[in-house]
Amino acid sequence: MGEYAFGQPVRRKEDHRLLTGEGRFTDDHHLPGECHAAMLRSPHAHARVIAIDTKAAGAAPGVLIVLTGADYHADGLGGVPSGSALIKLPGTRPEHAAMVQPPHPAVVVDRVRFVGDTVAVVVAETADAARDALELIEVEYEALPAVTDTAAAARPGAPQVWDDAPGNISFRWSAGDAAAVDAAFARADRIVELDVVNNRVVVGAMETRGAIGDWDPVAGKYTLHTGTQMPHGVRDALADEVFRVPSDRVRVVVADVGGSFGIKNALYPEQVVVLWAARRLGRPVRWVGDRADGFLTDYHARDNVTRGSLALDREGNFLALRVETLANLGAYLAPKGQLSPTSNTPALAGVYRTPEIHVAVTGVFTHTVPTEVYRGAGRPEAIYLVERLVDEAARQTGIDPVELRRRNLVTPAELPFKTALGLTYDSGDFAQTLDTALLRADRKGLPARRDESAGRGKLRGMGLAHYCERVAGGWSEAATLVLGGDGTATVFVGTMSNGQGHETAFAQLVAEQLGLSIDAVEVVQGDTDRIATGHGTGGSASISIAGAAVERASHDIIRQASEIAGDLLEAAVADIEFGDGQFTVIGTDRAVGMTAVTAALGKGGLPASLTGNGFWQPSGPTFPNGCHIAEVEVDPETGVVSIERYTMVHDFGRVLNPPLLEGQLQGGVAQGLGQAGFERVVYDPASGQLLSGSLMDYCLPRADDLPALTLETVATAAPSHPLGMKGCGEAGAAGAPPALINAILDALAPLGVRSLDMPATPERVWRAIQAAGR
């Protein structure tokens, strides 16, 4: 086994650059002659724009141009793409496959629909001059009634966000067999119902959003420097939807990205504005948002209200699951705004053999920031409901929550197992994962720890969440690998790192395949002119899909290099085998290394370099799964929750680099616990103003809020993947919220507390305790 083989803890290549301040983020990039844009944001959640006076702003020192929605409309620009087709799962009725997709101009023409909607743009010589000029723009508004609450938006008489979306409904969508579910409920011995709120969150990536636009009038080409997970997707949206030019007339360049988690993968209005303004002025235009602006305008996430009903027989076997969800889409349908509440609902099957499932989702508009995909993109929402519902069923039936899960787990003998929402699980040992997690969490020792806590006046509880995700099956990736005569290799791949360690992972794959040093491998991402195609990063799929493409590109290089090695060894290619960096004549000790092959390049008529191409189109998704167990202590006098222990046992198939995996899980768990225990976007229901608009008002978890994490792998290889990998990026965020809330409810059970919504802040916990005591 080489030092770069699967499972080896190779140190991250990118860390020295990032930790010594040599990283290159959007704000670090500068173009000659650039000027600065500032956006005038709406102070109203809903209002008509009666008039805009920009004369004073246009005459202000340093101002180059002031642009409004009227200018945008006059220039004939398209808007930000509004959603995509609703996915069809087994049982989806055709009439539920349509939705209202309103226009989303980068600058509003006549009506604002959330606090933060862009009303005008100032471009000036300096950022300060642009911001100062914003104060001189006079806008006359006619304020209109607004609605921000998810459930309230669907009630009769609610203020309308869009005239052509009656009842504020963008879409109604369903999947599964409704008749079969109804029949199962009719014969059930027990029906358990639970209403849950999946709270709206701000992502709060370390790097705020930014965009620098440039226009080449000779080539007629736009160039955008920005932070995104999906450079090619942003390019295509700009070319196809906004400027309506061939895609080769738009270039998107991405350097380092300081966090994204889904929120930066789609097009934003500001990315359109800087390119539009650059074309208007003939100069590069930059915009870098600050944290306050990010709270107002970055796409938010989650925000749905769900009722789940579980039918059981008298032995506690699950018969059917019925789910009804209201999903808050915000004021506009974001480019992937419909994806989270619909296409990842198959996660409702979980690790259980529930025979029948039906899910119905209604997407509603509100006067709030649009919602987008965020780490897990619907899977955390589904898993939260199911695992909360299973614990509620355990309470109502009196069956131990672990035992209830055991009775309903899909077993290895049942694989491949087809779920009621159309997935076919192909691997996993869910019982082993559960048993290992219980052992590592020391569930047997919980009574003693409860007693110790009680002696200090505290309540202790344990909660678990068992999940199975569907990832990495919906798209393809290609990779190109160039091996030079100097023994270095360059990987060109269409994904885009935003902190995961792609430079290390892809370089490790190539180094292991070709027998090179990892330092000899360069990874190129984030330039649509240098990389022809790419889906981009998302869905826990970068290493599992793009990694498979890189592996195939490596094999293509080995095939070509074997021909050169055959010439050097004076042997037929069929007699050459390659391993551990050596080409060997089968059955002999005659061998040459990869370095000898690369040294021959450019000589004797050989090309100066070798180019290998790889492509991977999955035949279906992979199914990472795991079990999270949280243990908490609650102070009943104050409602303060302390997360004492946290265990996660997971199955991600073959693991390439354990430290990279651990970093993904640590971050994901922190985000999941953050949503469950600390974070919540709050709008004033009367005015639509964002009340949690800064880090003084919105509580992101800090390091001292979280315990040390116990992370352990129990792996089963993915049979459908050439490297046996499953994907890991979203699992931490998927399992943490139900594990934490279940643990808190377990602690509060002796006081009679039965229900608690996220986030479990001290005030909410204290109020739940007081209400139960009345």
N, C-alpha and C positions, 0 to 999 in steps of 0.2 A: 504494500500500500504506500503510495507516494504522499508527500507532505501536503498535496493539494487535492487528494482524493475525497470522495464523498465522506462526510462526517468529520472532516478535519477542521479544527477551530482556527481558520486562517484569519489573521488580523486584517481589518478593513483598510483598503488602499487609500480611500478618500479622506480618512480621518486626519492625517497630518495636515493636509491642505485646509480642511475645515476648522480644525482646532487652533491653527496658527494664524487665522485671519486671512488666509489666501483664497478662500472661497469666492466665487463670482456669482452674486445674486443680481436680480434685475437692477436694483439701485446702485450697484457697483459699475454698471455699464454706462458709458457716456459716448455720444456721437458728436462730431464737430458741428458747431452751429446750432445745437439743440436749444429749444425753448420749452416752456413749462405750461402745462394745462392744469386748471382747477375747475371743479364741478360745483355748480350751484344745486344744492339738494332741496327738495320740497320739505317745508316744515309741517305740511299737512298730510294726514293719512289718506284723505280723499278730498279732491277739490278740482273745480274747473279753473283753468288758466285763462283769465279774461284778457289780460294785456301784459306785455313785457317791455320795459323801457331799458335799453342797453346803451343809450347815448353816453351817459356819464362814464360808464365802465369802459366803453370803447375809447374815450379820450383820456383815460387815466395814464400816468407815466408807465412806460414799458409795455403797455398792452398792444398786442399785435392784431388780435381778432377776437370778437365775441360771437359765439354761434348759438342758435336757438333751434327748437324743434321745427320752426318754419324753414330754416336753412336746410335742415336735415331732409325734410320732406321735399323741398325744391330740388335738392341734389339727387333725388330718386334713389336713396339708399334703402336697402332692406334692413330688417331688424334682427335681433338675436333669435336664433331658432327656438321655436316653441314646442318642446316635447317631441316625441317620436311615436311610432306605432305602438299600441298596446299589445303586449305579448298574449298569445293564445295558449292556454293550458288545456289539458283534457277537460271537457265539459263546459268550456267557455261558450257562452251563447253569442252568435254573430252580432246581434243588435247591441251588445255591450262593447263592441270594438271601435266605437267612435267617440271623439271628444272635442270639446271646444278648445281651440288653440288660438288665443288672441294674439294680435301683433305686439311686439315688444321693441319699439324703436329705442335706439341708444340715447336719444334725447326726446323728452315728451313733447308732443305737439300741443295738445289742448286740455289734457286731464291727467292729474297725478293720482296714483293709486296706493302709495305707501310713503311713509316718512323716509326720505332718502332717494326718492325718484329724481332723476336728473332733469333739471329744467333748462339749464343753460351751461355753456362752457366758455371760460376765458382762457386765452393763450397769451402768455406774456414772456418777456425776456428772463424773468426770474420767477421762482415759485412764490416768493413773498408778494411780488407785484400782482401775480394772477389771483392770489387769495384776497389781497386788499381790494382788487377790482370787483370781486364778487359782492362786496358790501354795497357797491354803487348800483347794482342792478335792482330795478324796482319791478316787482311782480304783483299784479292784482289778482287775487284768488277769490273764488266763491266757494267757501267751505261747504262740504257735503257730508252727510252721515257716513260713518265708517263702521266696519265690523272686523274684529281681529281674532275672536275666539273661534276655534274649530267647530264646536257643536253649535254655537250661536249662528254661524254663517249658514247653516242648513235649515234653520227654523223659518217658518212662514213670516214674512214681513221684514226679514233681515235686509239691511242696506245692500244694494246690488253693486258688485264690483265691475261686472261687464254686462251690458244691455243684452247681448246675445247669449248669455249664460243664465237662464232663469233659475232661480233658487240657488245661485252661485255654483251650480254644478258644472264642472268641466267634463267629468265622465262617470259612468257607472260601469263596473266591470265585475265579472264573477268567474269562478273556476270550480271544478268539481261536480259531483253528481248530487244536485239538490234533492231529488226524489229519494235517492238511496239514503241520504242523511236523514231526511224526514222519517223514513221507515225505521231506521235504527233508533231514532229518538222515541218513536212510538212504542217500541218494545223494550226500552231501557228500564232498568230497575232504579237508576238514580241519574238525575241530570244536575250537573254543577255549572253555575253561571258566574261569570266574573267580568266586571267592567274595569278597564285599565286605561290610563292616559300615558302615552309615550311623549314625554315633554320635549318641547322645542329647545334646541341647543345652538350655540354659536361655536364654530370650530376653533377659532383662535389660534391659527397656525403662527409659528414664531415669525415668519416673514410675512409682512402684509403684502397685499396684491400690488402689482405695478405693471406698467406697460410703456414701451418706447416705440413709437411709430416712425418709419422713414419711407420716403417715396422717391423712386428713381424715375424721372419723367422721360428719360431716353429709352429705358427698357420697359417703361410702363409697369413697374413692379413695386409692390408693397412689401416692406420687411417689418415684422413685429418681433421685438425682444420682450419676452414676458416669462412668467412662471406658470407652467401648466403641466399636467400629467399626460396630456394627449396633444402633442404638437400638430400632428397630421389632422386630427379632428378639428382643432381650432382653425388651421389653414383652410380646410374644406368648407367650414362654416362661413368664414370670411369671404372666400371665393364664390361659393355657390349662393349664399343667402344674402350677404350684405352688399358686396361690390359687383357681383355677377360677372366675374372674369374667370378665365381658365385657371386651374389650381396652380399652374407653374408661374402665374403672375403674383403669387403670394408666397412669401417665405416666413416661416416662424422659427425663431432661434431661442433656445432655452439653455441657460447655464445651470447653476445650482438652484434648487428649489427648497426653501425652508419650510417644508410641511405643506400638505394639501389634503389628503384623506378623502378625496373625491370632490371637494368644494372648488378646487381650481382646475378641474379637468374640462370644463365647458367654457364657452365664450361668454364674456362679460361686456357690458356697454362701453366701459372705458377702453377696452382693447380696440373697439371700433372707432371710438372718438379720436384716439391719437393718430390712427392711420388716416382718417378723414381730414383731420386738421393738418397733418403733414402734407397731404396732397394739396390742400387749399393754400398753404403758406409756402410750400417748396422748401421746408426746413424740417428736421427731425423734431418730434414733439414727445415729451416725456410726462408721465404722471405716476406718482408713487403715493399710494394711499397711506393714511396714518391709522392708528388703532381705533380712534373714535369713528372714523369714516367706515372702517371695516365692520364695526358693530351694526352700522346703519345699512350697509349695502352688500356685504358678503352674503352669498346665499346661506340661509339657515338650514337646519336639518331636523329630521324626525317630525314631531308634532302630529300625532293622530290619536283618535279616541276609538277604542275597540271594545266590543262585547264578544266574549268567547263563551261557548257552551259546550260542555263535554258530556257525552252519554256513556254510562258504564253499566255493566251487568252486575249481578249480585256478588260475583267474585272479584270485582274491581278491574275487569278487563275493559279496555277502551273499545267502544262500539262505533263512535262517530264524533266528529268535531265540527261545530258550526261557528263561523267567524264573520262578524260584520264590522267594518272599519270606515270611519270618516277620516280622510287624509287631508291635511291642510296644505294646499299648494302655494299659498301666498298670492300676491297680486297678479303675477304672470306665471305661466307654465314654463318653468326653467327648462333648458335643453334636455335634461334627463329627469325632469320633475315627476313624471308619472312612473318611473322605474321602481323606486323603492317600495311604494305601497302595493305594487301589483306583481312584477315579474319575479320577485324573490319570495313570494308567499309560499312556494313549495317547502320552505324551511319549517312551515307549520307541522309537517309530518314528524319532524324531530327524529329521535332514535326509536320511535315507537311504531308498532304494527297497526295503528288505528285504521280500520278497514275503509271508512268513508270520511271524507272531508269536503266541506263546501265553504268557500270564502267569497264574500261580496264586499267590494270596495267602492266607496263614493269619494271622488276627488272634488274638493270644494275650494273656491277662490276666497281669499280674505284680503283685507287692506294691510298686508304685512310683506316683509321681504320674501321673495320666492324661496321655496325649499328645494334642495337638490340631494343627490346621492351623498352619503357620508359613511364612513367606515362600516362596511357590512351591507349598506344599501338595501334595507328591508329585512335582511336576515336577523339582525338584532331585535327588530320590532316583533317579528314572528316568534322568535325564540323566547322573548320576554313574556309574551302572552301565554305560550304553551307551558313554560315552566312555572309561571305563577299559577296557572290553572291546575296543573298537576298537584302542586302543594295544597291548593284549596280543596281539591278532591280528596286528598289524604286527610285533611282536617275533618271534612264532612263524613267520610266513611269510617274514620278511626283507624285506617290502615297506615302503618308507618310510611313516610314519604319515600324512603329508599325501597321498601318492599313493593310499594305500588309501582314504582318505576321498573323494578326487576320483572314483575309480572307482565309488563307490556313491551319490554325491550325486544327489538329485532335481534335474533341470534345468528351466529355465523352459519349455522346449518340452513338458515332460511335465505342466505345470499345466493344468487342475486335476488334482491327483494324489490318489488315494484310498489311504490307508495300510492296513496289515493290521489295525489296530485301529479302523477305521471313520471316521477323520478325512478330510476332503477339503481339502488345502492349496490355497489359491486365489491365492497371491501369494508373491513372494520370488525372489531370485537368489542361491542359496546359494553358488555358485562365486565370484561376484563378492565376496560377503562374505568368504569364505575368502581369496581372493587379496589383498584390501585389508588384511585383518588380518595376513597374512604380510609384506606390504610395510611396514606401519606398525611391526610388531614387529622388522623387519630380520632375518629368519631367515637371509638370506645372510651376514650378519655374525656369526652365532653361532660358527662355528669359531674366528674370531680372538678372540672374547671367551672362549671355552673355554680357549684357550691362555694368555690373560692370567691367568685364574683359576688355572689349573694352575701357573703360575709362582709363585703365592702359596700353593700347597698346597691349593687349593680345587677343588671340582667344580662345574661349571655345567651346567644343563639347561634345556630348553624343553619346555613341554607345552601342548597346546591342547584346547579343547572346543568343539564345534560343536553348536548346539542349535536346536530349534524348539518353541515352546510353543503350547498351546491356551488362549486366555483369552477372557473377555468374551462368552460366548455362552449362558449358562445362565439368565439372569433379565432382568427389565425394570426400568426406572426411570421415574419421572414427575418433572416439574419445573413449578413455578409461578413466573411472573415478573410482578411488579407494577411498573408505570411510573407514577410520581406526577406531579402538576402542578408540582412543584418541579424536575423534570428528573432525579430520582433513580430508580434501579431497585433492586428487592429480589428476589433469587432465593431460592426455597424448594426445597430438594432433599434427598432422603432418604439421601444418602451421609453419611459422617462423617469429616472429616479427622483423622488422627492424626500429622500432621507433613508430609504431602505437598505442601501449598500449595493446597488446594482454593479458599480464598478468592481467591487470585490467578487460578487457572485458570478458574474459572467466571465471575469478573468480567471476565477478559480476553475470554472468548467473547462475553459480553453486550455489552461495550464495542465490540468489533469489529463485531458484528451491528447494533447500534443507533446506532453513531456517538457514543457517550457517552464521557466520561472514566472511566477505571477507578475513580477515587476516588468517582464518583457511583453505583457499584454495590455493594450490600451483599449478602453471602451468608449465608443463615440455614440452619444445619444443627442436628441434635442435639436436637430437641424434638418428641416424638411428639404433643403436643397442637397444635403449630403446623403440623406437616407430616403430612399424612394417611397417606401410605404411603412405604415405602422399603425396598429390600433392604439397603442399607448398603454399606460399603466392603469390598472384597475382590476377589481374583482379577485384579488389574491392570485393573479395569473401571470405576473411578470416572469418569475423563474420557471413556473410549470409550463407555460406556453412558449415564451421567448427563449427560455433555457433549452427547451427541446429543439427549437430552430437553431440555436447556437451549436448544440451537440451535432446536429445534422450537417451544419456548415463545417464543423471540425472533421467529420467523417469524409466530407468532400475533399478537404485539404489532404487528409491522410491518403485518400485514394490517389490523388495526383502526385503526392510526395513519394508514394510507393513505386511509381513508375521511374522516378529519378533514382531512388534507392536501388531499384533493380539494375539500372545501368551502372551505378557505382559498384555494385556487387557482382556484376556480370551474371545476373540470374533473371529468370522469368518473373514477371509480376505475380503470377499465380503462386510462386514459391516464396513470396515475401510475406512475413507477418510483422505486425507492429504492436509494441507494448512497452510501457515504461520509457518512452522516448527513444526506443531503439527499433530499427528495421533489421530483421533477422531472416536469413535464409533457413527455411524450415528444415529441421533435422541436423543443422550444423551450428557451429559457433561463429560463423561469419556474420558480422553485423556492422551497421553504421548508425550513428545517432541522427536525430533531427537536425542538429547543428551542422552536420556534414552536408545534409540535403540543402539547407538554406544557404550554406556557403557556396554551393554549386550554382545557385540562381544567378542569372545574368551572364553566365559563361557557357561557351560551347553551344550557342543557339538556344539556350534555355531562357524563359522569361525572367524578368527582374524580380517578379513576385508571383505568388500563387493566390488565386482568389477562389474561395469556397462559398457556396450558397446553400442555405438551409431554409426549410419551410416546415411549419407544423400546424396542421389543422386537427384539433382534437375530434375524436369520434363522439365524444360526449363529455360531460363534466366529471370532475373528481369530487370526492366526498370527505373532506377533512371533518373530524369530529373530536369531541372531548367532553370532559366533565370539570366544572368549576365548583369549588366549595369555599364559601366565605364564612368566617366566624367573627362575630361582633360582640361588643359590650355596650350596653345602653345605660345611661344615667337617667332614671325615671324622674328625677327632680328637675332636670334641665332639658331633657330630650337629646342630649349630645350622644352621637354614635361614634364609637371608636372601632375601626376595623383592625382586629387583633391578628388574624391569620388569614392567609389566602393561598389556596392550592389549585393548581390547574394541571390536569393530566390530559394529554392530547395525542392525537394520531394524525400526523401530517404526511404519512408515507415516508419515503427515504428523505433524510435531512442532509442537505448539502453542507451547511456551515452552522453549527449549533449556536455560536454567539450572535450571528445575524438573526436566527430564529428567536432567540431569547429576547433580543431587542425589540422585535416585532410584537412579541407577546407582552412584554412589560409596557410598551406604549399603548397597546390595545386595551389591556386591562385597566390602565390608568384612565383612559378615555371612557371606558364603560362604567367604572366606579365613579368617575366624575359626573356622568349623566345621572346615575342612580342616587348619588349622595349629595351633590353640590350644585349642579348647573341647572339653570332654567331661564329662558328668555321670557321677559314679562312686558306686555304692552298694556297701557292704560285703556280699559275697555271703552271709555267715553270719548277720548280724543284720538286714540290710536298712536299715541306717542310711545316710543321705546323707553321703558323705565330702567331696564338693565343694560344701559348703553356704554358701560366702561368697565374696566377691571376693578373699579371700586364698588360696582353694583352687581357684577356677574362673577360668580365664584368658581374659578378654575381650581382644580385640586393642586396642592403643592406636594413636594416630596414627603414632608412630615405628616401628611394626611393619610398616607398609604403605608401598609406594612411591607415587610420583606415578602417576596413572592416565591412560593414553591412551584417550580415548573418541571414537569417530567414527561418524557416521550414514551408512548407505547405504540409502536409503529406497525402498520400493515401496509404493504406496498400497494400503490394504485395500479391495478392490472391493465388499465387502458392507457397508461402513460409510459413512454419509452424509458424514462428514468425512475419510474415508480413514485413520483412526487405528487403531492395533492394541493399545496398552497396553504399559506398560514396567515396572511396579512390582516384578516378581519376577525379572527377567532377570539382574540382577547376582548374586543368590544362587544362580541355577540353574547358571550356567556356571563360577563360580569354583572350587568344590571339585574337579571333575575336572581342570581346567586346572592347579591347583597340585600335586595328587598326581602327575599325569602328568609335570610338570616335575621333581619331586623324583626320581621313578623314572628319568627320562631321565638326570639327573645321576649317579645311583647305579648305572646299568647297567654301567659298566666294572668295578665291584666285585662284580658278580653278584647284586645285590639285584633281586628280581623282584616282590616284593609288599610293600605297606605300607598299613595302614589309617589312616583319620583318627582323631584328629588327629596330624599329623606333628610331634610334640614332639621336642625334642633327644634325650630318652631313647629314644624309639621308633626314631628314625632311627639313633642310635648302636647300639642293639641289633640292628637289621636289618643294619647293616654288619658287626658282629661275627659274627652268625650266618652271613652269606654267606662270611665269611673262614675259617670252620672246615671 
